[in-house]
Amino acid sequence: MAELVNRFSYSLSQGSQFRTCERQYWFSRYGSWGGWEKNASMLAREAYRLKKLTNRYLWTGNRVHETIRQTLSSLRSGDKPEPAAVRERLLEQLRQDFRGSRDHPRRTPGPKNKVLLLEHEDPESAVSDTQWKNVVERALSAIDGFFRSEALRLIQKFGYASLLRNDDVLESMDSEAADFVFPVYVTIDVALETPEGILILDWKTGKPDVSGNHEEQLGIYALFSKSKWAIEPERIRFAPVYLSYTPERLDLSPVTEEMLDLATKNIQSNAATILAKIDDPERGVARMENFRTTDDPVECRRCVYRSLCPDGPLGPPTHQS
Ligand code: SF4
């Protein structure tokens, strides 16, 4: 089998993780690399295990995305899933995941696709029953919101055959920074073909972003849409859908040529900042000490690599056994 190479790539989530904490990015992209191999170092093996942990927000968000994807696929194939049944299925899935994670032996790798939660793994990240209940209720309210959303109304208006993407494809486009060509990975929740062009919908389970600042996300989606579907920028529009809060609203952001230029520059500049820290982006060589730890203890409290990271603002974890 050909050797797997950890060649540099970029995505919205990688850029955001790097900005949150460079060291966390290093664990995720470099420290954990090869941790699945028999002769992996202890650090790589443990970082790889920790990388697979999730937290209550990501877990419920992923399950909501998955539920919507399946519901849209069913609707597209002519079925009429009942909102109450969809809600019940999600609740049952969340219960199963929760029990599986709670009962899993701590500090032990789980089978592929098993949900293991940081809140169960690390006593310092444990949360109250009320906090678990709140996050599950928000996930269920997101599904209720989906069924009454303006976004679903629009999808139905243009027909399910207009769905170009339904949250199921990881695609990429090329970019270049510091004389290095790399793929930029993109996953679009929903792309809908309408008479006015392409409408990109992004399902959000969190609170509305009051700053309305989606420029980086919009820019990457727009660049990708332009190259994938050969469409002029003014025919691309983007709308975040806040499923648990304001699903009836659809605030459309139009795309302009200037935004595309800015998006290209942003990707190049963000990637160049990361590339400057990497010794060999072609072969995936990067030293931990080149990646700074965050100063923000809040980030450390929800970081899956905390047990491997004595250098952060919280110091070494107190519960290691
Ligand atoms: S524990 Fe804190 S400093 Fe260490 S990787 Fe995580 S977020 Fe960064």
Residues whose N, C-alpha, C, O or C-beta is under 5 A from the ligand:
A	BS01	SF4	C21 R23 Q24 T293 T294 E299 C300 C303 Y305 R306 C309 G312
